[in-house]
Amino acid sequence: MSERVVVYQDKSFRTDFRASDPNNEESNEVETVMHLHNLTPYGMLLASVGSCTAIVVNSYAKHHDIPLKGITVDASYDRVFADDCEDCDENTQYEEIIREKIDFEGDLDEKQHQRLHQVAKACSVRRLLETGIRIESS
């Protein structure tokens, strides 16, 4: 089982979220998320990565006159929060991979397409996850 969130954002920054049911191994379908609070914490993390990536790419395209009409970020994580929550006292380390598939909508040439894929890596949420962040609680 895994968690999956698909973020679509048009050139006006209108954003739609779709997610799979992490408890249904049989289905690979994604359905519209009416309220983000209905996502699991992992789903929220995927939504954060996807929306950050979309905003960064969309902003770059707008400021550089690239004819991007929309972007879809399909992010998945091969863990399920409900399963992990059962062992949360014992499991102290997660070394996993978030998979991200990015599709661009618009009349883009190959150079623009490659550039937007490079820009997608500038998402600050992605950078935090890749380099790590310490959280101090009190």
N, C-alpha and C positions, 0 to 999 in steps of 0.2 A: 504494500500500500504506500501511497505517497500523497502529498498535498500539491495542488496545482492552482495557480491563479493566472488569469489572462487579463492584461490591462490594455485597453485601446484608448488612444487619445488622438483627437483630430487636431487640425492646425489652429483651431480656436481654443485649444486646451481643454475642451470638453472631454471628460474621462469616464469610461465605463469599466466596471470590474465584473468578471465572470470567474467562477470557481467550481472545482470538482468537489464531490462529496468524498472526503477522505475516509469515510467509513464504508464506502461501497466499492469494493475491489473490482466488481464486475464492470463498472461504468467508467469510461474515459471522457464522458460528456462534461461540459462546463455550462453552468447556468448563471444567469444574471444575479449579482449580489445586490439585494435591495438595501441592506444596511451593513456597513463594514464591521459593525460590532458582532455580526453573525459569523464572522470568520474566526478560526482558531488563532492562537498566537502565531503559529507558523504561517498561516494564511495571511495574517496581517504583515508579517515580515516580507513575504513574497509580494504583497500588494505595495509595500513601501519600496522595495527594490524596483518593481515594475513601473510604478508611477514616477519615481525619481529619474529613472532612465528615460522615460517618455518626456518628462519636462525638460531635461537637459538637452536631449536631441531636438525636440521641438523648438526650444529657445534658440539653439545654435542655427537651425535651419532658417528660422525667421530672420535672425540678424545677419545671415549670410546669403539671403535671397535664394535659398535652395527650395525648389518647388515640392516640398513635403506636404502631402495632404493628410497623412495620418501615420501613426506608428502602433504596432501591436507588440507587446512584450509578453511572451508565454513563459512563465517561471514555474519551476517545480522543485520540490524538495522531497527526497526519498525517506522521509520520516513522517510519522503521524503523531500529533500532539497527544491524543487520548492514550495511545500506547505508551509513549514516553512518560506521561504523567503517572502511570501506574508504578514506575520505577524511579521517580524523580529524586527520591532520597539517596538512591544508590548510584545513579548515573551522574557523574560530575563533569564529563567531557564529551563534547560533540565535535567530531571532525568529519564534516559531511560536505556535500557539494550541492549548491543551488544551480540548477540548469536553467539557462535562459536562451530562448529563441526569439530573435528580433526580426520583424518584417516591416518594411517601409512601403507606404502607399504614395504614389506620385510618379511623375515623369522624371525619374532620376537617371543620370548617366552612371557608369561604373565608378568613376572617380568620386562622385557625390555619395554613392552608395557605400563605398569603402570608408570615406571620411566620416559618415554618420555612424558607422560601426565603431570607429575609433573614438568618436565623441561619446558614445554610449558608455564607454569605460570610465568616463569622468564623473559618473553619478557618485555623489558623496556617500550615500548609503552603501553602495557597493564597496567603495574604498574603505569605509569603516569595517565592514565585514571581512574584507580581504586582509587588512592590516591589524585588525583587532582593536578593541576599545575596553578600557578597564572601567568598571562600575563600582563606585564606592557607596555603600548604603549606610545609613545611620538610623 
